[in-house]
Amino acid sequence: MNYVVYGMATSGNCHKIKMALENLRVPYQWREINTLEGETRSATFLAMNPNGKVPVLAIDDTTFLPESNAILWFLGEETPLVPRDRLERAQVLRWMFFEQYSHETAVAVARYIRVFLKEHDNPRLPDLEKRGYAALGVMDRHLEARHYFVGETLSIADLALFAYTHKADDAGLDLAPYPAVTTWLDRVAAAPGVSTMPSP
Ligand SMILES: N[C@@H](CCC(=O)N[C@@H](CS)C(=O)NCC(=O)O)C(=O)O
């Protein structure tokens, strides 16, 4: 059986999985889930992910893996997208934890408020933008002397961070003050399988 991805095409967390599968040329099927209409709360969906969130990777008819970065790790192991060196593997995890704790929780949430809810005066936005810019600053300083987040080649850490960073504009964030980030975005965008996420 091919992998089946339960995802939403306009979600960065789901777009990560599409890019990894396409980079690795792994065949898969995509099942679009409308999270805005409560599809992640159905009994069928909750049986796959009790946390009620996309993406979920169906590995076979009864085996389901949620959490985008866990899925990236599962797909990337023993491929060029995950290094073999012990410390570099830990560095990949470091950037994926950073993505989920310090980046996604600001950039993706600000994007959700602006693009999906269309609440441009939402009082949460100033703090989310401040945290988003802090994350971009950390990324920019790291990338000043590097081509990729870890080692000399594209890894799942780059795919994880590319997903919402290339849509920073949707979140109301200006990338102009982060030249190392914009150069890195262009480099990652040119890699096999990497694509721009569609707009909602
Ligand atoms: N930590 C999770 C976050 C997943 C997540 O927040 N998914 C959102 C879409 S980006 C979702 O399913 N929202 C719908 C809901 O909560 O019902 C991951 O990385 O997979």
The ligand as a Tripos MOL2 file, in Angstrom:
@<TRIPOS>MOLECULE
LIG
   20    19     1     0     0
SMALL
NO_CHARGES

@<TRIPOS>ATOM
      1 N1          2.2960   19.8070   16.2170 N.3       1 LIG1
      2 C1          1.3990   19.4400   15.1530 C.3       1 LIG1
      3 C2          0.4860   20.6140   14.8310 C.3       1 LIG1
      4 C3         -0.5800   20.2170   13.8440 C.3       1 LIG1
      5 C4         -1.6070   21.3140   13.6640 C.2       1 LIG1
      6 O1         -1.6330   22.3240   14.3720 O.2       1 LIG1
      7 N2         -2.4820   21.0830   12.6990 N.am      1 LIG1
      8 C5         -3.5100   22.0540   12.4000 C.3       1 LIG1
      9 C6         -3.3840   22.5060   10.9480 C.3       1 LIG1
     10 S1         -1.8300   23.3190   10.7160 S.3       1 LIG1
     11 C7         -4.8720   21.3810   12.5810 C.2       1 LIG1
     12 O2         -5.0380   20.2160   12.3050 O.2       1 LIG1
     13 N3         -5.8500   22.1570   13.0320 N.am      1 LIG1
     14 C8         -7.1950   21.6930   13.0870 C.3       1 LIG1
     15 C9         -7.6740   21.3700   14.4370 C.2       1 LIG1
     16 O3         -6.9670   21.6260   15.4360 O.co2     1 LIG1
     17 O4         -8.8140   20.8750   14.5050 O.co2     1 LIG1
     18 C10         2.1830   18.9890   13.9230 C.2       1 LIG1
     19 O5          3.2950   19.4960   13.7270 O.co2     1 LIG1
     20 O6          1.6940   18.1400   13.1730 O.co2     1 LIG1
@<TRIPOS>BOND
     1     1     2 1
     2     2     3 1
     3     2    18 1
     4     3     4 1
     5     4     5 1
     6     5     6 2
     7     5     7 1
     8     7     8 1
     9     8     9 1
    10     8    11 1
    11     9    10 1
    12    11    12 2
    13    11    13 1
    14    13    14 1
    15    14    15 1
    16    15    16 2
    17    15    17 1
    18    18    19 2
    19    18    20 1
@<TRIPOS>SUBSTRUCTURE
     1 LIG1         1 GROUP 0 **** ****
